[in-house]
Amino acid sequence: MNDGVLIRCDASAAVGLGHLMRCVALADALRDQGVRVEFAMIRPSAFAIQTLEARGFCIRELSENESRFDQSGADAIVAIMNVNGFDEVLIDHYDANGVYFATMSDSGKQVFAIDDEAVRDFSRVDWILNPNPGVSASEYNVASGGDVLVGPQYALIRREFSAMRDAPSPESSQTDQPRILMQFGGGDTRDLCAKILNWLENIPKVCSIRCIIAGDAWQSGNSRHDVSVLDNVSDIAEHIKWADVAIGAGGSSCWELCCLGVPMVIGELSPDQSRIAAELHRKGAAIHLGSWHTVSESMFTKAIADLIEDAPKRSQMSRVGRELVDGLGANRGAKSIANRLPACPEVTA
């Protein structure tokens, strides 16, 4: 009888932390359902190890051959699963392809996946989740009897965000400075952060700014704003709750901002982020500027300065975000998976 799910994802400067964090949200919810969960990763960052160990999850560090997304890499994961009693694998990685999924399926494993773009071959996948707005289940061709979960109601938010959702916001400072949070995910975005901090020198209002990065923090230098640069933050929910406005990318952190009702000015750092950024802009939860590689200083400073001055617009964006993401998506996803596990009793959604 089956008693667990092995999660295959990675977290590094190259792929960022978004895949890991949404898998952690789902893993927490699966464990609440009585499901054993472990992680299989290659060269997890120190922050990834710290995050998983703090939550009590086992990490199986993969060799180069075991981490490959081809038939031999899939065979290696299947071997790990057989030795450790797993019949289900959940894969959250853009490099996984149809051959990889099919190899695992042919070995008798249930294959689950988290996706953002609906452009790969998922025909041998048994369960798939895509939290992005504007996505239709009909975009996916999955295995017979497979489940397709789409839309922001399945956004994988860690429990600390849903717990803080209705907590009171921090008191405004005596100087009533607008509070800006900058975060661009788990990659190396220090150069982009430094550039935007420099651009923020030209907005009219003096602000309190927190810039959260994945690498080592640096001294922000002289600024007319109150600037803090923070690295490897573990209490990100508290920082988001603090903010009046956020500046970021079009990745999974957008769901966290929506959940806590923080208006955002976003751009994409990679093509996979363009759809979520554009849809959040269309729905009114974000201002999408395009790719951060092409955004001009004047475009950015006008967008952020106008938003800071427009309290009714911020309130409207906050309301839209909170309506899109209620923080319970991980619970819904976990219940759907648990219903597919032979060792688990039927769970009602």
JOCOR-V973979 format. One record per backbone hydrogen bond with DSSP energy under -0.5 kcal/mol. NH is the residue of the N-H (numbers start at 1). CO is the residue of the C=O. If there is no record, write none. Layout:
nh = {NH,NH}
co = {CO,CO}
//
This chain:
nh = {3,5,6,7,7,8,8,9,9,10,12,16,21,22,23,24,25,26,27,28,29,30,31,32,33,33,34,35,36,38,39,40,41,45,49,50,51,52,53,54,55,56,57,58,60,61,62,67,68,70,74,75,76,77,78,79,80,81,82,83,84,85,85,86,87,88,89,90,91,92,96,101,102,103,104,105,106,107,108,109,110,112,112,113,114,115,122,125,126,127,128,129,130,135,139,140,142,143,146,147,149,150,151,154,155,157,161,162,163,164,165,167,176,178,180,180,181,182,183,184,188,189,193,194,195,196,197,198,199,200,201,201,202,203,208,209,209,210,211,211,212,212,213,213,214,226,227,228,230,230,232,238,239,240,241,242,243,243,244,245,246,247,248,249,250,254,255,256,257,258,259,260,261,262,263,263,264,265,266,266,267,268,273,274,277,278,279,280,281,282,283,284,285,286,287,288,289,289,292,294,295,300,301,302,303,304,305,306,307,308,309,310,311,314,315,316,317,318,319,320,321,322,323,324,325,326,332,333,334,335,336,337,338,339,340,341,341,342,344}
co = {85,36,88,5,38,6,90,7,40,92,16,12,17,18,19,20,21,22,23,24,25,26,27,28,29,30,31,30,3,5,58,7,60,11,45,46,47,48,49,50,51,53,52,37,39,59,41,63,65,68,70,71,72,73,74,75,76,77,78,79,80,81,82,81,4,4,110,6,112,8,93,97,98,99,100,101,102,103,105,104,87,89,110,127,91,129,120,122,111,111,147,113,149,132,136,137,140,125,143,126,128,148,130,151,152,155,158,158,159,160,161,164,173,206,178,208,245,210,247,212,13,187,189,190,191,192,193,194,195,196,197,198,199,200,178,207,226,180,209,228,182,210,211,230,187,207,225,209,211,228,213,235,235,236,237,238,239,240,179,179,263,181,265,183,267,251,252,252,253,254,255,256,258,257,244,261,285,246,264,287,248,290,270,271,273,274,275,276,277,278,279,280,280,280,264,286,266,287,268,291,291,296,297,298,299,300,301,302,303,304,305,306,309,310,311,312,313,314,315,316,317,318,319,320,321,324,328,329,330,331,332,333,334,335,337,337,338,340,341}
//
